[in-house]
Amino acid sequence: MSHLVWQKSSYSDAEGADNCLELAQGNGDHRHVRESDNPSVVLTTTAAKLRTFILGARAGEFDHLI
């Protein structure tokens, strides 16, 4: 996974830089997600599944979990 180019949200600032999600595009349809404070743990999914999750989070579908 060292060949991946990780991207942090533009909302990550200096204070919260170690507490955010990072995304990377892998080969083909693979998308990778990791937490910046634990970069050795990587979740791999597809672009469609990641898009569905992000849209659900934006719509508040997971608000009851926090």
C-alpha positions in Angstrom: 0.0 0.0 0.0 3.0 2.3 0.1 2.5 3.1 -3.6 -0.8 4.8 -2.9 -1.3 8.5 -2.9 -3.4 9.3 0.1 -5.7 12.4 0.2 -7.0 14.1 3.4 -10.1 16.3 3.5 -9.5 20.0 3.1 -11.3 20.3 6.4 -8.3 18.7 8.2 -6.3 21.3 9.9 -3.1 21.3 11.9 -4.9 20.5 15.1 -6.9 17.6 13.8 -4.4 16.4 11.2 -3.9 13.0 13.0 -7.6 12.4 13.4 -9.1 12.2 10.0 -9.9 9.8 7.2 -7.6 9.5 4.2 -8.7 8.1 0.8 -6.6 6.7 -2.1 -7.5 5.3 -5.5 -6.1 1.8 -6.1 -5.9 -0.3 -9.2 -9.0 -0.6 -11.3 -12.1 0.0 -9.2 -10.4 -0.3 -5.8 -10.7 2.5 -3.3 -8.8 2.6 0.0 -9.7 4.2 3.3 -7.6 4.6 6.4 -7.4 6.7 9.6 -4.5 9.0 9.7 -3.7 8.1 13.3 -3.5 4.3 12.4 -2.3 4.2 8.8 -1.4 0.5 8.8 -5.1 -0.5 8.9 -6.6 0.0 5.4 -10.2 -0.7 4.3 -10.6 -1.6 0.6 -13.9 -1.2 -1.2 -15.2 -0.2 -4.6 -15.9 3.2 -5.9 -19.7 2.6 -6.0 -19.8 1.3 -2.4 -17.7 4.2 -1.2 -19.9 6.7 -3.0 -23.0 5.1 -1.5 -21.5 5.3 2.0 -20.5 9.0 1.6 -23.9 10.0 0.3 -25.5 8.2 3.2 -23.3 9.9 5.7 -24.1 13.3 4.1 -27.8 12.5 4.3 -27.5 11.7 8.0 -28.2 7.9 7.7 -25.6 7.2 10.4 -26.3 10.0 12.8 -27.9 7.7 15.3 -24.6 5.9 15.8 -22.8 9.0 17.1 
